[in-house]
Amino acid sequence: MSEPAEPAASAEGLVDRPERWEVVRSETAMDTGRVITVRRDVVRSAADGGEFTREVVLHPGAVGIIALDEDENVLLVSQYRHPVGHRLLEPPAGLLDVDGEDYLAAAQRELYEEGYVRAGDWRVLLDAFTSPGMTNETVRVYLARDLQPVDDVARHVGVHEEADLPVVWWPLADVVAAALRGRLHNPILLYGALAAWATRAGEGYDALRPADAPWPARDAVPRLRRS
């Protein structure tokens, strides 16, 4: 068995780096006209010079919110998800599909529309590529605290799946335990709940990045473009 690698001299080296291999040809394989486009790229390998084809799902990206009340209960919505045939417990979340909209503003809107609350304290929990082998989708997950309910009159009325979004609250510890037992599956919830739990046990929530922190990984990802 090989010896374990030596740890890096500095945590500064523990970082994903942008890199783009040459795209020889590109064409649109499918355009839904709504959320996604599928692009077919012929890529030249920078390692051996060979060419290979990859289908890429182009996606506008998303934000999600782990909203904690003063007792560390997590706000969740129960939503039917047709592709997987499940009703999932999920944090409020939404697409970054409004041109020029600030990421935090999008998250605040989704928390208000789906969770019926506003938050006085916002932090960035983490940033992720959801499935980098097939899509350029990026997601930023926020931590929201200091919650205040929205007046019933001001509530957003959803349509289709979003017309049926019951709101429930569960202790963060229970959410983490259920995730580790394979009972919860929404990736934004898994990212966010586990990150919140690790932060709580580590440096604490106040050590998280500010809500307006840069998002360089998203900035380096090519946006949706059609051939």
N, C-alpha and C positions, 0 to 999 in steps of 0.2 A: 504494500500500500504506500502511495506517495506521501511525502511529508506535506503538512499544511503550508500554504503560502504565508510568507511573512506579511504582517500587517503593513499597510501604507504608512509612510512617515507622517502624513498629514491627512486629515479628513477632507481637505480641499481637493484632493485627487479623486475622491469618491463622487463622481459626477458623470452623467450621460453627456455626450458631446454631439453636436449637430454634424452630420455628414451626408452628402448627396452624391450618389453614383449617377453616371450619365444615363439619361433616358434617350434611347435611340429613336423610338417611335411611341406615339401615344394616341389612343382613340377612346371615344366614349362608348362603353359597352351597354350602358343602361342609364337613363335619366328619368327619375320619377317625377321631376318637376316640383317636388315638395321638400323632402328632407335630404335624401341622399342621391348621389350620382355614383355609378360604378365606372371607373376608368381602367383601361387595359394598357399597361406600360411594358415596353420591351426595354430591359435594363442591361447595360454592359457592366460586368463585374470588374471592380477595381482590383480584385484579388488575382483573377486568372484571365481576364479579358473576354471570357465567354458571355454570351447573351442569354437572357432568360426572361420569361413573361410573368408578370404579376398583375392580378386584378386588385384594384385599390378602391375601397369604399370611402368616398369623400363625404365628410360630415361636418356640420358647422361648429361642433363642440357643445359643451354643456357645463352647467354649474349645479352643485348640490349643496344642501345645508343640513348639518347636524345641529339641531336646535335643542338646547338643554335648559330646562327650567331650574329654579333655585334648589330643587331636590335631586338634580341630576337625572331627571326623566327625559327621554328622547321623544321628540315629536315625530310620529310616523303617519303616513297615509297608506291606506289599503287600496291598491289599484290592480284592475284586471290587465294582464299583458297577453295579448292575443298570440304573438309568435311562440311563446313558451307554454301557453295554456295553463297559466297559473294566476292566482291573485296574490300579489307580492306585497309585503310590508316594505315600504320605501321611505326615505327622507324626501322632503320637498326638493324638486329638481326641475330643470327646464333647459331648453336649447338656447344657444347663443345665436339666435337667428334674426336678431334685429340689428341692422347695419349700424356700426358705430356705438352700440350700447356698451356702457361700462360694465365690466364683469360683476362688480359688487351691486350695481343697480339691478342687474338681471336677477341676482340671487335674492335681493330684497323683495323684488316683485314676486318671485316664485314663493317665497316664504309667506307673503301676504295672501297670494291667490290660493295656495294649496293648504297652508297651515293655519290661516286666519290669525296670525300673530305678526307683530313687528319686534325687532330686536334693537337694543341700545348698544350692544357690544358685539363687534364682528372681528374675526381672525381667520387667517388662512390655515386650514389643517394640512392639506396636501394637494399636489397636482399630479395627474396621471395620464398616460396613454391607455385607453381602455383595451385595445387589442391591436398592438402595433404591427402584427404580422399581416393584417388585412385592412386596417382603416387608419385614417389620419385623425380620428376623433380624440379630442383632448377634453379633460374634465378637471375643474377646480372645485374642491370641497371646502366649504367654509364651516367654521364653528360660530354659532349665534347664541348669545346669552342676553340676560336682562330683557326677558320677553314680556310683551304687553299684548293682550288680546285686541283684535280688531272688532269694532262695533258690527253687529249682525247686518245692519243696513248697508255697510260698505263691502260686504263679501262678494267675491268674484263668483260668477256662475259659469261652470265649465260645460263642455259638450262631449258627446261620445263617451270614451272611457272616463274622461275627467268630470262627467256629470255624476259619477258615483265614486267619491273619494272620502270615505269615512276617516276621521282623524282619531288616532289612539296615542296614548302615552305609555312608554315602558321604561323602567329603570335601565340606565346605561349598562350596568353589570349584567342584567338579564339579556340584553341585546347581544352583548359580547359572548356570553355563554351559549346562546341559541345559535349564533353564527358559527362558533367553533364546533357545535354538534351537528352542523349541516342542516339546520332548520330554516335558515334565512339565506337568500341567494342574490338579492339585488347588489350589484358591485359597488355602487356609490355608498350604500349603507355599510357594506363590509369594510371598504376603505375607511370611511369616516368614523364609524364606531370604534374600530380597532385603533385608529390614529388618536382619537380622543382618549381612549382608555390608556394608551401608552403615554400620552402627554400628561394625563392626570397623575400617573404613577412616576413620571420623570420630573421635568423641569416646571411643570404646571402650565395652565392655559395662557398665562400672561407672557410666557416665553415664545409663543407662536408668532409667526410673521404677521405684520399688520394687514388689514383688509385690502389695502391698496398696493400690496407687494407686487413687484414685476412678475411677469409670467414668461420668462425667456424661452422655455421649451415650446410653448404655443406659438410664440412669435417666429420661431425658426421652422415651423411646420407649414408647408405650402397649403394655401387655402383652396377651397373648392374652385376648380376651373373646368370649363367645358372645352372640348376640342373644337 
